[in-house]
Amino acid sequence: MHSNFRCGYVALVGRPNVGKSTLLNRILGQKISITSRRPQTTRHRVLGIKTRETAQLIYVDTPGIHDYSGRAMNRHMNRTASNVLLDVDVVVFLVDGLTWTPDDELVLKKLDTLDRPVILAVNKIDLLANRAELLPHLQALSGKRSFVQVIPISAMKGDNITALESAIESQLPQAPPMFPEDQVTDRPVRFLAAELVREKLFRKLGREVPYGLTVEIEEFRSEADVTHIHALIWVERNSQKKIVIGKQGRVLKEVGIDARRDIEALIESKVNLKLWVKIKEGWADDERALRSLGYNLDE
C-alpha cells in the first residue's frame, strides 16, 4: 500500500436531476446508481467504492435535495441527503451548467453550517452552446461560498473527471482502506436488481406514474446457470396499474426485457425475470409501508 494512502467518504449532493448518479457511474466505470431524466429518480443512499493506487474514495450518492416535503417519501429523501452530510470527509456539490435555481440555493444553505471541504462541480458543460459564458458563470459561483475548487465537468462524456477525482483525493484524510479493493458498492445484488427494474419504469412511463411506484424483489435464487428473479411493482391506484402493464402487456414486457439485459450484465449470469403489478394505496405517504418496502427511514 502507498505510504501516504488516503481513504474517506465523499458525498455527491445537489438538487434533483443534476447528474449525481451519472457522475457516480462514470467514476466507477459501471452502473451502481440508476438514472433517468426524471427528477428524484434516486431514493436511497447508495455507496460507490473506487480504489486507486493511492486512495480509496467512498462515494455516497444521495437523493436530490428539494423544497417539497408533502409526502413521507419526499421527507425521507431530503432527510437521507441531509444526514449523509454529517458523516463524510468531502462534499461534491453538483450544479447543472449555467442554471442556478432556488433548490440550488437550498443545498448551498445546508452546506453553510458544514466545516467539511466542498468542491463545486459544474456539470453538463458538453451541452453549452456558448462556452464563452462559462468563465463568468464559474466566477459568479465562486463568490457564493469558499469552495476548495470549482471544476467544470461532463459526467455523461467524462470531461474533467480525472481532475475532479484528484481534487477530491487531495482533501481526504490519510487512512488505510475500509473496503476490499475489488468491492464496488455496499448494496446487495437483490437491491440493485430492484433498482434496475425501477429505472426502466421511470424511463418508459409518463410524467406522474413513476412517483407512485416502487419495486420489491419477492424471490431471488440461483439454479444451475440461471438466476430466477420475481419482482413486484407496487403502485398506488388501479389507473396506474393499467398504465404500467400497458396495452396487451406491452409496457411491462419492454421493461422486463430492458431490465433483464442490465441485470444479466451486472451479475454475469442468465436471468429469468418475472414482473407482477400490485396496488398498495398511499404507500408513498405511509412510513410503515415505506419501511416494509425496504426504505430505511433512519438513514
HUDA-V891108 format. One record per pair of residues at least 12 apart in sequence whose C-alpha atoms are under 10 Angstrom apart, sorted by sequence separation. I is the first residue (numbers start at 1). J is the second residue. If there is no record, write none. Layout:
i | j
I | J
I | J
//
This chain:
i | j
12 | 24
21 | 33
22 | 34
33 | 45
47 | 59
48 | 60
65 | 77
66 | 78
95 | 107
122 | 134
138 | 150
151 | 163
152 | 164
198 | 210
201 | 213
217 | 229
218 | 230
219 | 231
259 | 271
260 | 272
261 | 273
20 | 33
21 | 34
22 | 35
33 | 46
46 | 59
47 | 60
48 | 61
63 | 76
64 | 77
65 | 78
94 | 107
138 | 151
151 | 164
201 | 214
217 | 230
218 | 231
219 | 232
260 | 273
21 | 35
22 | 36
32 | 46
33 | 47
45 | 59
46 | 60
47 | 61
63 | 77
64 | 78
65 | 79
93 | 107
138 | 152
150 | 164
201 | 215
216 | 230
217 | 231
218 | 232
259 | 273
260 | 274
20 | 35
21 | 36
32 | 47
33 | 48
45 | 60
46 | 61
47 | 62
62 | 77
63 | 78
65 | 80
66 | 81
93 | 108
122 | 137
149 | 164
198 | 213
216 | 231
217 | 232
19 | 35
32 | 48
44 | 60
45 | 61
46 | 62
62 | 78
63 | 79
64 | 80
65 | 81
122 | 138
151 | 167
198 | 214
199 | 215
215 | 231
216 | 232
217 | 233
256 | 272
257 | 273
19 | 36
31 | 48
32 | 49
44 | 61
45 | 62
46 | 63
63 | 80
64 | 81
65 | 82
121 | 138
135 | 152
150 | 167
197 | 214
198 | 215
215 | 232
216 | 233
256 | 273
17 | 35
19 | 37
30 | 48
43 | 61
44 | 62
45 | 63
62 | 80
63 | 81
64 | 82
93 | 111
120 | 138
134 | 152
149 | 167
197 | 215
198 | 216
214 | 232
215 | 233
216 | 234
256 | 274
17 | 36
18 | 37
42 | 61
43 | 62
44 | 63
62 | 81
63 | 82
122 | 141
148 | 167
149 | 168
195 | 214
196 | 215
197 | 216
214 | 233
215 | 234
233 | 252
256 | 275
17 | 37
19 | 39
21 | 41
28 | 48
42 | 62
43 | 63
61 | 81
62 | 82
91 | 111
148 | 168
194 | 214
195 | 215
197 | 217
213 | 233
214 | 234
215 | 235
255 | 275
16 | 37
17 | 38
18 | 39
21 | 42
27 | 48
28 | 49
29 | 50
42 | 63
43 | 64
60 | 81
62 | 83
120 | 141
194 | 215
195 | 216
213 | 234
214 | 235
253 | 274
16 | 38
17 | 39
20 | 42
24 | 46
27 | 49
28 | 50
40 | 62
41 | 63
42 | 64
62 | 84
120 | 142
193 | 215
194 | 216
195 | 217
212 | 234
213 | 235
214 | 236
252 | 274
253 | 275
16 | 39
17 | 40
24 | 47
25 | 48
27 | 50
28 | 51
40 | 63
41 | 64
61 | 84
62 | 85
91 | 114
99 | 122
148 | 171
193 | 216
194 | 217
212 | 235
213 | 236
252 | 275
15 | 39
16 | 40
17 | 41
24 | 48
39 | 63
40 | 64
60 | 84
97 | 121
98 | 122
191 | 215
193 | 217
194 | 218
211 | 235
212 | 236
213 | 237
252 | 276
15 | 40
16 | 41
17 | 42
21 | 46
24 | 49
39 | 64
40 | 65
60 | 85
82 | 107
85 | 110
90 | 115
91 | 116
92 | 117
93 | 118
94 | 119
95 | 120
96 | 121
97 | 122
98 | 123
120 | 145
191 | 216
210 | 235
211 | 236
212 | 237
231 | 256
252 | 277
16 | 42
24 | 50
40 | 66
81 | 107
85 | 111
89 | 115
90 | 116
91 | 117
92 | 118
93 | 119
94 | 120
95 | 121
96 | 122
97 | 123
98 | 124
120 | 146
126 | 152
190 | 216
191 | 217
209 | 235
39 | 66
89 | 116
90 | 117
91 | 118
92 | 119
93 | 120
94 | 121
95 | 122
96 | 123
97 | 124
98 | 125
118 | 145
119 | 146
120 | 147
125 | 152
126 | 153
127 | 154
190 | 217
193 | 220
209 | 236
213 | 240
33 | 61
60 | 88
82 | 110
86 | 114
88 | 116
89 | 117
90 | 118
91 | 119
92 | 120
93 | 121
94 | 122
95 | 123
96 | 124
97 | 125
118 | 146
119 | 147
120 | 148
121 | 149
122 | 150
123 | 151
124 | 152
125 | 153
126 | 154
190 | 218
209 | 237
212 | 240
213 | 241
32 | 61
33 | 62
59 | 88
82 | 111
85 | 114
86 | 115
87 | 116
88 | 117
89 | 118
90 | 119
91 | 120
92 | 121
93 | 122
94 | 123
95 | 124
96 | 125
97 | 126
117 | 146
118 | 147
119 | 148
120 | 149
121 | 150
122 | 151
123 | 152
124 | 153
125 | 154
126 | 155
190 | 219
43 | 73
58 | 88
86 | 116
97 | 127
98 | 128
117 | 147
118 | 148
119 | 149
120 | 150
121 | 151
122 | 152
123 | 153
124 | 154
125 | 155
126 | 156
190 | 220
209 | 239
210 | 240
245 | 275
28 | 59
43 | 74
58 | 89
59 | 90
60 | 91
85 | 116
97 | 128
117 | 148
118 | 149
119 | 150
120 | 151
121 | 152
122 | 153
123 | 154
124 | 155
125 | 156
126 | 157
189 | 220
190 | 221
209 | 240
213 | 244
229 | 260
245 | 276
27 | 59
44 | 76
45 | 77
59 | 91
60 | 92
116 | 148
117 | 149
118 | 150
119 | 151
120 | 152
121 | 153
122 | 154
123 | 155
124 | 156
125 | 157
126 | 158
201 | 233
208 | 240
209 | 241
244 | 276
245 | 277
43 | 76
44 | 77
57 | 90
59 | 92
112 | 145
121 | 154
122 | 155
123 | 156
124 | 157
126 | 159
244 | 277
11 | 45
40 | 74
43 | 77
111 | 145
112 | 146
121 | 155
125 | 159
197 | 231
209 | 243
210 | 244
229 | 263
24 | 59
42 | 77
43 | 78
45 | 80
67 | 102
68 | 103
98 | 133
124 | 159
194 | 229
197 | 232
198 | 233
205 | 240
209 | 244
241 | 276
242 | 277
11 | 47
24 | 60
25 | 61
44 | 80
45 | 81
66 | 102
67 | 103
98 | 134
108 | 144
123 | 159
193 | 229
194 | 230
197 | 233
227 | 263
241 | 277
10 | 47
24 | 61
40 | 77
43 | 80
44 | 81
66 | 103
67 | 104
97 | 134
100 | 137
108 | 145
123 | 160
194 | 231
206 | 243
227 | 264
240 | 277
241 | 278
9 | 47
10 | 48
23 | 61
43 | 81
45 | 83
65 | 103
66 | 104
98 | 136
99 | 137
193 | 231
194 | 232
205 | 243
206 | 244
226 | 264
240 | 278
241 | 279
9 | 48
10 | 49
21 | 60
22 | 61
45 | 84
64 | 103
65 | 104
66 | 105
67 | 106
98 | 137
105 | 144
121 | 160
190 | 229
194 | 233
205 | 244
238 | 277
240 | 279
9 | 49
20 | 60
21 | 61
64 | 104
66 | 106
67 | 107
97 | 137
98 | 138
121 | 161
204 | 244
227 | 267
238 | 278
239 | 279
20 | 61
21 | 62
65 | 106
66 | 107
97 | 138
100 | 141
205 | 246
227 | 268
237 | 278
238 | 279
20 | 62
21 | 63
65 | 107
227 | 269
228 | 270
229 | 271
230 | 272
231 | 273
232 | 274
233 | 275
234 | 276
235 | 277
236 | 278
237 | 279
238 | 280
20 | 63
64 | 107
98 | 141
121 | 164
201 | 244
225 | 268
226 | 269
227 | 270
228 | 271
229 | 272
230 | 273
231 | 274
232 | 275
233 | 276
234 | 277
235 | 278
236 | 279
237 | 280
238 | 281
7 | 51
20 | 64
120 | 164
225 | 269
226 | 270
227 | 271
228 | 272
229 | 273
230 | 274
231 | 275
232 | 276
233 | 277
234 | 278
235 | 279
236 | 280
237 | 281
7 | 52
19 | 64
65 | 110
119 | 164
225 | 270
226 | 271
227 | 272
228 | 273
229 | 274
230 | 275
231 | 276
232 | 277
233 | 278
234 | 279
235 | 280
236 | 281
237 | 282
6 | 52
16 | 62
17 | 63
18 | 64
95 | 141
205 | 251
224 | 270
225 | 271
226 | 272
227 | 273
228 | 274
229 | 275
230 | 276
231 | 277
232 | 278
233 | 279
234 | 280
235 | 281
236 | 282
5 | 52
6 | 53
7 | 54
8 | 55
9 | 56
10 | 57
11 | 58
12 | 59
13 | 60
14 | 61
15 | 62
16 | 63
17 | 64
204 | 251
222 | 269
232 | 279
233 | 280
234 | 281
235 | 282
236 | 283
5 | 53
6 | 54
7 | 55
8 | 56
9 | 57
10 | 58
11 | 59
12 | 60
13 | 61
14 | 62
15 | 63
16 | 64
17 | 65
119 | 167
204 | 252
222 | 270
235 | 283
236 | 284
5 | 54
6 | 55
7 | 56
8 | 57
9 | 58
10 | 59
11 | 60
12 | 61
13 | 62
14 | 63
15 | 64
16 | 65
119 | 168
222 | 271
234 | 283
235 | 284
4 | 54
5 | 55
6 | 56
7 | 57
8 | 58
9 | 59
10 | 60
11 | 61
12 | 62
13 | 63
14 | 64
15 | 65
16 | 66
118 | 168
201 | 251
204 | 254
205 | 255
221 | 271
222 | 272
2 | 53
3 | 54
4 | 55
5 | 56
6 | 57
7 | 58
8 | 59
9 | 60
10 | 61
11 | 62
12 | 63
13 | 64
14 | 65
15 | 66
117 | 168
200 | 251
201 | 252
204 | 255
1 | 53
2 | 54
12 | 64
13 | 65
14 | 66
15 | 67
119 | 171
200 | 252
203 | 255
220 | 272
1 | 54
2 | 55
118 | 171
201 | 254
202 | 255
220 | 273
1 | 55
93 | 147
117 | 171
200 | 254
201 | 255
219 | 273
92 | 147
97 | 152
116 | 171
117 | 172
200 | 255
201 | 256
219 | 274
91 | 147
92 | 148
96 | 152
97 | 153
199 | 255
200 | 256
91 | 148
92 | 149
93 | 150
94 | 151
95 | 152
96 | 153
97 | 154
198 | 255
200 | 257
201 | 258
218 | 275
90 | 148
92 | 150
94 | 152
96 | 154
197 | 255
200 | 258
201 | 259
217 | 275
94 | 153
196 | 255
197 | 256
199 | 258
200 | 259
216 | 275
234 | 293
196 | 256
197 | 257
199 | 259
215 | 275
197 | 258
198 | 259
215 | 276
196 | 258
197 | 259
200 | 262
215 | 277
196 | 259
197 | 260
195 | 259
196 | 260
213 | 277
194 | 259
196 | 261
197 | 262
213 | 278
193 | 259
196 | 262
197 | 263
213 | 279
14 | 81
193 | 260
196 | 263
213 | 280
13 | 81
195 | 263
212 | 280
12 | 81
13 | 82
193 | 262
194 | 263
212 | 281
214 | 283
11 | 81
193 | 263
196 | 266
212 | 282
213 | 283
214 | 284
13 | 84
23 | 94
192 | 263
193 | 264
212 | 283
213 | 284
12 | 84
13 | 85
20 | 92
92 | 164
212 | 284
11 | 84
12 | 85
20 | 93
190 | 263
193 | 266
211 | 284
212 | 285
10 | 84
11 | 85
20 | 94
189 | 263
192 | 266
193 | 267
9 | 84
10 | 85
11 | 86
18 | 93
19 | 94
20 | 95
192 | 267
9 | 85
11 | 87
18 | 94
19 | 95
92 | 168
197 | 273
214 | 290
216 | 292
217 | 293
10 | 87
11 | 88
17 | 94
18 | 95
19 | 96
91 | 168
189 | 266
216 | 293
217 | 294
9 | 87
10 | 88
11 | 89
12 | 90
13 | 91
14 | 92
15 | 93
17 | 95
18 | 96
90 | 168
189 | 267
197 | 275
215 | 293
216 | 294
8 | 87
9 | 88
10 | 89
11 | 90
12 | 91
13 | 92
14 | 93
15 | 94
16 | 95
17 | 96
18 | 97
89 | 168
90 | 169
214 | 293
215 | 294
8 | 88
9 | 89
10 | 90
11 | 91
12 | 92
13 | 93
14 | 94
15 | 95
90 | 170
91 | 171
193 | 273
214 | 294
8 | 89
9 | 90
10 | 91
11 | 92
12 | 93
13 | 94
14 | 95
15 | 96
90 | 171
7 | 89
8 | 90
9 | 91
10 | 92
11 | 93
12 | 94
13 | 95
14 | 96
89 | 171
90 | 172
89 | 172
90 | 173
88 | 172
89 | 173
15 | 101
18 | 104
15 | 102
16 | 103
15 | 103
16 | 104
14 | 103
15 | 104
14 | 104
15 | 105
13 | 104
14 | 105
15 | 106
14 | 106
15 | 107
14 | 107
15 | 108
13 | 107
14 | 108
13 | 108
13 | 111
23 | 123
20 | 123
191 | 294
18 | 122
19 | 123
18 | 123
19 | 124
14 | 120
18 | 124
11 | 118
12 | 119
13 | 120
14 | 121
10 | 118
57 | 165
12 | 121
55 | 166
57 | 168
57 | 169
56 | 169
55 | 169
50 | 165
54 | 169
55 | 170
57 | 172
56 | 172
52 | 169
55 | 172
55 | 173
55 | 174
56 | 175
58 | 177
54 | 174
55 | 175
56 | 176
57 | 177
58 | 178
55 | 176
56 | 177
57 | 178
58 | 179
55 | 177
56 | 178
54 | 177
56 | 179
56 | 180
56 | 181
59 | 184
60 | 185
51 | 177
58 | 184
59 | 185
58 | 185
26 | 154
27 | 155
51 | 179
53 | 181
58 | 186
26 | 155
49 | 178
50 | 179
51 | 180
52 | 181
23 | 153
25 | 155
26 | 156
49 | 179
51 | 181
23 | 154
24 | 155
25 | 156
26 | 157
27 | 158
49 | 180
50 | 181
51 | 182
22 | 154
23 | 155
26 | 158
49 | 181
50 | 182
51 | 183
22 | 155
23 | 156
49 | 182
50 | 183
51 | 184
21 | 155
22 | 156
23 | 157
27 | 161
49 | 183
50 | 184
19 | 154
20 | 155
23 | 158
26 | 161
27 | 162
48 | 183
49 | 184
50 | 185
19 | 155
48 | 184
49 | 185
18 | 155
19 | 156
27 | 164
47 | 184
48 | 185
49 | 186
23 | 161
27 | 165
47 | 185
48 | 186
73 | 211
46 | 185
47 | 186
48 | 187
73 | 212
46 | 186
47 | 187
46 | 187
45 | 187
46 | 192
44 | 195
32 | 184
33 | 185
43 | 195
31 | 184
32 | 185
42 | 195
30 | 184
41 | 195
29 | 184
32 | 187
28 | 184
28 | 185
32 | 189
41 | 198
42 | 199
10 | 168
34 | 192
41 | 199
9 | 168
10 | 169
33 | 192
8 | 168
32 | 192
35 | 195
8 | 169
10 | 171
31 | 192
34 | 195
35 | 196
41 | 202
7 | 169
10 | 172
33 | 195
34 | 196
41 | 203
6 | 169
8 | 171
9 | 172
32 | 195
33 | 196
34 | 197
35 | 198
36 | 199
5 | 169
6 | 170
7 | 171
8 | 172
9 | 173
32 | 196
34 | 198
35 | 199
36 | 200
38 | 202
6 | 171
7 | 172
8 | 173
31 | 196
34 | 199
35 | 200
36 | 201
37 | 202
38 | 203
6 | 172
7 | 173
8 | 174
33 | 199
34 | 200
36 | 202
37 | 203
5 | 172
6 | 173
7 | 174
8 | 175
35 | 202
36 | 203
5 | 173
6 | 174
7 | 175
8 | 176
34 | 202
35 | 203
36 | 204
38 | 206
4 | 173
5 | 174
6 | 175
7 | 176
8 | 177
38 | 207
41 | 210
4 | 174
5 | 175
6 | 176
7 | 177
8 | 178
40 | 210
41 | 211
3 | 174
4 | 175
5 | 176
6 | 177
7 | 178
40 | 211
3 | 175
4 | 176
5 | 177
7 | 179
38 | 210
39 | 211
3 | 176
38 | 211
2 | 176
1 | 176
1 | 177
76 | 284
72 | 282
73 | 283
74 | 284
75 | 285
71 | 282
72 | 283
73 | 284
74 | 285
76 | 287
71 | 283
72 | 284
73 | 285
71 | 284
72 | 285
73 | 286
71 | 285
72 | 286
73 | 287
76 | 290
70 | 285
71 | 286
72 | 287
83 | 298
84 | 299
71 | 287
72 | 288
80 | 296
83 | 299
73 | 290
80 | 297
82 | 299
72 | 290
77 | 295
79 | 297
80 | 298
81 | 299
76 | 295
79 | 298
80 | 299
76 | 296
77 | 297
79 | 299
76 | 297
73 | 295
75 | 297
76 | 298
77 | 299
76 | 299
73 | 297
72 | 297
31 | 262
31 | 265
32 | 266
30 | 265
31 | 266
30 | 266
44 | 294
45 | 295
44 | 295
45 | 296
43 | 295
44 | 296
44 | 297
45 | 299
44 | 299
//
